[in-house]
Amino acid sequence: MWQPPDSTLLACPAPEAAGEGSAGGRGGELPPISVVILAAQKDMSGLDVCIRGVLAHSLNPVVLVQVVAQRLPPRSRGEVDSRVVWSDERHCIPSSRGVRQYLQGLGRDPSTASWYFQQLAKLRCFDVLPAGAPQHVLVVDADFVFLRDMAFVDGQGNSVLPYGYPLSWRLNTRVHRLPDRHTALEAAGRLIPGWLPVDAYSGMQHHMVFDRAILDDLVQRAQDAHGMPFWQAFLRCADPRKWTGASEYVLYRHFAARFFPERVRHRHVDAVDVVQAEGDGGFVLPEVTAAARGSSLHAVGCHRFLHYAERLATMDYIPVDLRRTVCAEPVPLQLRLHDGLLTIKNANPPLTLV
């Protein structure tokens, strides 16, 4: 199980560009990928923007975009792209209802069921794809859009994974350290014997490239260690006191980097995320995307959270003084991540990202 270090500063690798130059080849020379997008009802207003961003900017040939949602749109698939296929999330195993019932059986708060369902669906992304799907799947959150050409698997067949946000949110610096406490690290350490973080970055940046061989190995190790189906072990190892009691992206990125270093590479993705409370008004993904026009950003996101203030209050990777400030007045925030440098400011209209 992961144990916190003695405030050790970590030397992180030099940042690698996210664009075409780091890909190792043009689109036709790169391995094909499938794409999986999980979409809740709150994501529908920006889903087309998300899909178009992937199709327009993936240098890897995209053979299929599998959208998993509870309510399927009334339009035909062909109106977006013939590669876009829709499936009903209630057919996933486990379903959101199944997760809720299992949490209730454990005596835990079932209101987090949808949060854990989408994590488990990502970790079982190959299950929703047809036989013969490519070796790699790009999972993209439905409220995130790519703005520039990017390769997700290089010419040697290596997954290109995002460093993502620091595991501890130290602002205005590129020097990061492993935190004294981090719920997702502890959950991953309980789930996988020998799991340890490899650096001070989380891998959390609203997308991940999953390699079938790596993911199968991760799942098998968890099942062997706990003697139960993977999804049940995952839920049992999540911290029941937290909204974010586990993280699929933290779990996978550090597992892949530790146990399969020869199959993965890592890069910083220059992006802005707008985070806000669920409800009427606020920003929408097309609006944030338009505000980024002309910028150097690789991607933008626009996220709405139920129980926004409560979630922020339980995120132990946010420093106490920052958490106190944002929870006192839970306004929309604009998070900028650039080569490991994190800055945060209020998101006020008119939004300016350039």
C-alpha positions as CSV (number, residue, x, y, z in Angstrom):
1,M,0.0,0.0,0.0
2,W,1.2,3.5,-0.8
3,Q,2.7,5.3,2.2
4,P,3.2,9.1,2.2
5,P,6.8,10.3,1.8
6,D,8.6,12.7,4.1
7,S,7.6,15.7,2.0
8,T,10.0,14.6,-0.7
9,L,10.3,17.0,-3.7
10,L,10.1,15.1,-6.9
11,A,12.2,15.9,-10.0
12,C,9.7,15.6,-12.8
13,P,10.7,14.9,-16.4
14,A,11.0,17.8,-18.8
15,P,7.7,18.6,-20.4
16,E,6.9,17.1,-23.8
17,A,4.8,19.0,-26.3
18,A,1.3,17.7,-26.8
19,G,1.1,18.4,-30.5
20,E,2.1,16.6,-33.7
21,G,5.8,17.0,-33.3
22,S,5.9,14.5,-30.4
23,A,3.8,11.9,-32.2
24,G,6.5,10.1,-34.1
25,G,4.6,10.2,-37.3
26,R,1.6,11.5,-39.3
27,G,-1.9,10.1,-38.8
28,G,-1.6,7.5,-41.5
29,E,1.6,6.0,-39.9
30,L,0.1,5.8,-36.4
31,P,-1.9,2.9,-34.9
32,P,-5.7,3.2,-35.0
33,I,-7.7,3.8,-31.9
34,S,-11.3,3.6,-30.6
35,V,-12.9,6.4,-28.6
36,V,-15.3,6.0,-25.7
37,I,-17.2,8.9,-24.3
38,L,-19.5,8.6,-21.3
39,A,-22.2,11.3,-21.4
40,A,-24.6,12.2,-18.6
41,Q,-27.7,14.4,-19.3
42,K,-25.9,17.5,-18.1
43,D,-23.2,16.9,-20.8
44,M,-25.6,16.8,-23.8
45,S,-25.3,20.5,-24.7
46,G,-21.6,20.2,-25.4
47,L,-21.4,16.6,-26.6
48,D,-21.2,17.4,-30.3
49,V,-18.3,19.8,-29.6
50,C,-16.5,17.1,-27.8
51,I,-17.0,14.5,-30.5
52,R,-16.0,16.9,-33.3
53,G,-12.8,17.8,-31.4
54,V,-11.7,14.2,-31.2
55,L,-12.5,13.4,-34.8
56,A,-10.8,16.6,-36.1
57,H,-7.7,16.5,-34.0
58,S,-6.7,12.9,-33.4
59,L,-3.6,12.1,-35.5
60,N,-4.4,8.4,-34.9
61,P,-7.1,7.1,-37.2
62,V,-10.3,6.8,-35.2
63,V,-12.2,3.7,-36.2
64,L,-15.2,4.1,-33.8
65,V,-16.6,6.6,-31.3
66,Q,-18.7,4.8,-28.8
67,V,-20.9,7.2,-26.8
68,V,-22.4,5.6,-23.7
69,A,-25.4,7.4,-22.3
70,Q,-28.6,6.7,-20.4
71,R,-30.9,8.7,-22.8
72,L,-30.0,8.3,-26.4
73,P,-30.5,11.3,-28.7
74,P,-33.5,11.3,-31.2
75,R,-31.2,12.0,-34.2
76,S,-29.6,9.5,-36.5
77,R,-25.9,8.6,-36.1
78,G,-25.1,9.8,-39.5
79,E,-25.8,13.4,-38.7
80,V,-22.5,13.6,-36.8
81,D,-20.3,10.9,-38.4
82,S,-20.8,7.4,-39.5
83,R,-18.2,6.3,-36.9
84,V,-20.3,7.6,-34.0
85,V,-22.3,4.8,-32.3
86,W,-24.6,5.2,-29.3
87,S,-25.2,2.6,-26.6
88,D,-27.4,2.5,-23.5
89,E,-25.4,2.8,-20.2
90,R,-28.0,0.7,-18.5
91,H,-26.6,-2.3,-20.4
92,C,-23.1,-1.8,-18.8
93,I,-22.0,-4.3,-16.1
94,P,-22.3,-3.0,-13.5
95,S,-25.0,-0.4,-14.3
96,S,-25.4,2.7,-12.2
97,R,-28.3,1.0,-10.5
98,G,-26.1,-2.0,-9.7
99,V,-23.4,0.3,-8.2
100,R,-26.1,2.1,-6.1
101,Q,-27.4,-1.2,-4.8
102,Y,-23.9,-2.5,-4.0
103,L,-23.0,0.7,-2.1
104,Q,-26.3,0.4,-0.1
105,G,-25.4,-3.2,0.7
106,L,-22.0,-2.0,2.1
107,G,-23.9,0.6,4.2
108,R,-22.4,3.5,2.2
109,D,-23.9,6.7,0.8
110,P,-25.5,5.6,-2.5
111,S,-25.6,9.2,-3.9
112,T,-22.1,8.7,-5.2
113,A,-23.2,5.8,-7.5
114,S,-23.2,7.8,-10.7
115,W,-19.6,9.1,-9.9
116,Y,-18.3,5.6,-9.4
117,F,-20.3,4.1,-12.3
118,Q,-18.6,6.3,-14.8
119,Q,-15.2,5.5,-13.4
120,L,-15.9,1.7,-13.6
121,A,-17.2,2.1,-17.1
122,K,-14.0,3.7,-18.2
123,L,-11.9,1.0,-16.6
124,R,-14.0,-1.6,-18.5
125,C,-14.1,0.4,-21.7
126,F,-13.2,-2.5,-23.9
127,D,-16.4,-4.3,-22.8
128,V,-18.5,-1.8,-24.7
129,L,-16.6,-2.2,-27.9
130,P,-17.1,-4.8,-30.6
131,A,-14.8,-7.7,-31.1
132,G,-11.6,-6.9,-33.0
133,A,-11.4,-3.3,-31.7
134,P,-7.9,-1.7,-31.7
135,Q,-5.5,-2.3,-28.9
136,H,-5.9,1.2,-27.6
137,V,-8.9,3.2,-26.4
138,L,-9.0,6.9,-25.9
139,V,-11.5,7.7,-23.1
140,V,-12.7,11.3,-23.1
141,D,-14.9,13.0,-20.7
142,A,-17.9,14.5,-22.5
143,D,-17.3,18.0,-21.1
144,F,-13.8,18.2,-22.6
145,V,-12.7,19.2,-26.1
146,F,-9.4,19.0,-28.0
147,L,-8.4,22.1,-29.9
148,R,-5.1,21.0,-31.6
149,D,-3.8,18.0,-33.5
150,M,-2.5,15.3,-31.1
151,A,-1.3,11.7,-31.2
152,F,-2.6,9.4,-28.5
153,V,-0.5,6.3,-29.5
154,D,2.9,6.9,-31.0
155,G,4.5,5.1,-34.0
156,Q,6.0,2.5,-31.7
157,G,2.6,1.6,-30.3
158,N,3.2,3.4,-26.9
159,S,0.3,5.1,-25.2
160,V,0.8,8.8,-24.7
161,L,-0.7,9.6,-21.2
162,P,-1.3,13.1,-19.7
163,Y,0.6,14.1,-16.6
164,G,-2.5,15.9,-15.6
165,Y,-3.0,18.0,-12.4
166,P,-0.5,17.8,-9.6
167,L,-1.4,15.4,-6.9
168,S,-1.1,18.3,-4.5
169,W,-2.3,21.6,-5.8
170,R,0.6,24.0,-5.3
171,L,-0.1,27.1,-7.3
172,N,2.3,29.1,-9.4
173,T,5.1,26.6,-9.4
174,R,6.4,23.7,-11.4
175,V,8.0,22.1,-8.3
176,H,5.5,19.5,-6.9
177,R,5.6,16.9,-4.2
178,L,3.6,13.9,-3.2
179,P,1.0,15.0,-0.6
180,D,1.0,13.7,3.0
181,R,-2.6,12.5,2.4
182,H,-4.3,11.7,-0.9
183,T,-7.5,9.6,-1.0
184,A,-7.0,8.3,-4.5
185,L,-3.5,7.1,-3.8
186,E,-4.6,5.3,-0.7
187,A,-7.5,3.7,-2.6
188,A,-5.2,2.5,-5.4
189,G,-2.7,1.1,-2.9
190,R,-5.5,-0.9,-1.2
191,L,-6.7,-2.2,-4.6
192,I,-3.5,-3.3,-6.3
193,P,-0.6,-5.0,-4.4
194,G,2.6,-3.2,-5.1
195,W,0.9,-0.1,-6.6
196,L,2.9,3.1,-5.9
197,P,2.9,6.6,-7.5
198,V,5.8,7.2,-9.8
199,D,5.8,11.0,-9.7
200,A,3.8,14.0,-8.3
201,Y,1.3,14.2,-11.2
202,S,-2.2,12.6,-11.0
203,G,-3.0,11.7,-14.6
204,M,-6.3,13.5,-14.0
205,Q,-7.1,15.7,-17.1
206,H,-10.4,14.4,-18.4
207,H,-9.0,11.9,-20.8
208,M,-6.8,8.7,-20.8
209,V,-5.4,6.3,-23.3
210,F,-6.0,2.7,-22.2
211,D,-4.0,-0.2,-23.5
212,R,-5.9,-3.5,-23.5
213,A,-2.9,-5.5,-22.2
214,I,-2.2,-3.1,-19.3
215,L,-5.8,-2.8,-18.3
216,D,-6.4,-6.5,-18.3
217,D,-3.4,-7.0,-16.1
218,L,-4.6,-4.3,-13.7
219,V,-8.0,-5.9,-13.4
220,Q,-6.6,-9.4,-12.9
221,R,-4.3,-8.3,-10.2
222,A,-7.1,-6.7,-8.3
223,Q,-9.4,-9.7,-8.7
224,D,-6.6,-12.1,-7.6
225,A,-5.9,-9.9,-4.5
226,H,-9.5,-9.5,-3.3
227,G,-11.2,-12.7,-4.6
228,M,-14.1,-10.9,-6.1
229,P,-15.1,-9.1,-9.3
230,F,-13.0,-6.1,-10.1
231,W,-15.8,-3.6,-9.8
232,Q,-16.7,-4.8,-6.3
233,A,-13.1,-4.6,-5.2
234,F,-12.8,-1.1,-6.6
235,L,-15.8,0.1,-4.6
236,R,-14.7,-1.6,-1.4
237,C,-11.3,0.1,-1.6
238,A,-12.7,3.6,-2.3
239,D,-12.9,5.9,0.7
240,P,-16.5,6.0,1.8
241,R,-16.0,9.4,3.5
242,K,-15.1,11.2,0.3
243,W,-17.0,12.3,-2.8
244,T,-13.8,11.5,-4.7
245,G,-13.0,8.3,-2.8
246,A,-11.0,6.9,-5.7
247,S,-9.8,7.9,-9.1
248,E,-9.7,5.7,-12.2
249,Y,-7.1,8.1,-13.9
250,V,-4.7,8.1,-10.9
251,L,-5.0,4.3,-10.6
252,Y,-4.3,3.6,-14.3
253,R,-1.6,6.1,-15.1
254,H,0.6,5.2,-12.2
255,F,0.0,1.5,-12.6
256,A,0.9,1.7,-16.3
257,A,4.0,3.8,-15.6
258,R,5.2,1.4,-12.8
259,F,4.5,-2.0,-14.3
260,F,4.6,-1.3,-18.0
261,P,7.0,1.7,-18.5
262,E,8.1,0.4,-21.9
263,R,4.5,0.8,-23.2
264,V,3.7,4.3,-22.2
265,R,5.0,7.9,-22.5
266,H,3.8,11.0,-20.7
267,R,3.2,14.6,-21.7
268,H,1.8,17.9,-20.4
269,V,-1.4,19.1,-22.1
270,D,-1.9,22.8,-22.0
271,A,-5.6,23.3,-21.0
272,V,-8.1,25.4,-19.2
273,D,-11.0,23.9,-17.2
274,V,-14.0,25.9,-16.0
275,V,-15.5,24.2,-13.0
276,Q,-18.9,25.3,-11.5
277,A,-21.9,24.1,-9.6
278,E,-24.7,22.1,-11.4
279,G,-27.8,24.2,-12.1
280,D,-29.2,26.8,-14.4
281,G,-27.0,29.5,-15.9
282,G,-23.2,29.4,-15.9
283,F,-20.9,28.5,-18.7
284,V,-21.4,25.8,-21.4
285,L,-18.7,23.9,-23.3
286,P,-19.4,25.6,-26.7
287,E,-18.9,29.0,-25.0
288,V,-15.6,28.0,-23.4
289,T,-14.4,26.5,-26.7
290,A,-15.2,29.7,-28.5
291,A,-13.4,31.7,-25.9
292,A,-10.2,29.7,-26.6
293,R,-10.2,30.5,-30.3
294,G,-6.9,31.9,-31.2
295,S,-5.1,30.7,-28.1
296,S,-2.3,28.2,-27.8
297,L,-4.4,25.8,-25.7
298,H,-4.5,22.1,-26.6
299,A,-7.8,21.6,-24.9
300,V,-10.6,23.1,-22.7
301,G,-13.2,21.7,-20.4
302,C,-16.4,23.0,-18.9
303,H,-17.6,21.0,-15.9
304,R,-20.6,21.1,-13.6
305,F,-20.7,19.3,-10.3
306,L,-23.5,18.3,-8.0
307,H,-22.8,19.3,-4.4
308,Y,-20.1,21.6,-5.7
309,A,-19.0,23.1,-2.3
310,E,-19.3,19.7,-0.5
311,R,-17.0,18.1,-3.1
312,L,-14.4,20.9,-2.9
313,A,-14.5,20.6,0.9
314,T,-13.5,16.9,0.8
315,M,-10.7,17.2,-1.9
316,D,-7.6,16.6,0.2
317,Y,-5.3,17.5,-2.7
318,I,-6.4,21.1,-2.4
319,P,-4.4,23.0,0.2
320,V,-6.3,24.0,3.3
321,D,-6.1,27.8,2.7
322,L,-7.2,27.4,-0.9
323,R,-10.0,25.0,0.0
324,R,-11.3,27.4,2.6
325,T,-11.3,30.3,0.1
326,V,-13.2,28.5,-2.6
327,C,-15.7,26.8,-0.3
328,A,-16.5,30.1,1.4
329,E,-17.7,31.4,-2.0
330,P,-18.2,28.5,-4.4
331,V,-18.1,30.6,-7.6
332,P,-17.1,29.2,-11.0
333,L,-13.4,28.8,-11.3
334,Q,-11.0,28.9,-14.2
335,L,-8.1,26.4,-13.8
336,R,-5.1,26.8,-16.2
337,L,-2.6,24.0,-16.4
338,H,0.5,24.7,-18.5
339,D,3.6,22.4,-18.4
340,G,2.8,21.5,-14.8
341,L,2.1,25.1,-13.7
342,L,-1.3,25.4,-12.1
343,T,-3.1,28.8,-11.8
344,I,-6.6,29.4,-10.6
345,K,-8.9,32.5,-10.9
346,N,-12.6,33.2,-10.9
347,A,-14.4,32.5,-14.1
348,N,-16.3,35.7,-15.0
349,P,-18.1,36.6,-18.1
350,P,-17.1,37.5,-20.7
351,L,-14.7,34.6,-20.5
352,T,-11.2,35.3,-21.8
353,L,-8.8,32.4,-22.3
354,V,-6.4,33.8,-24.9
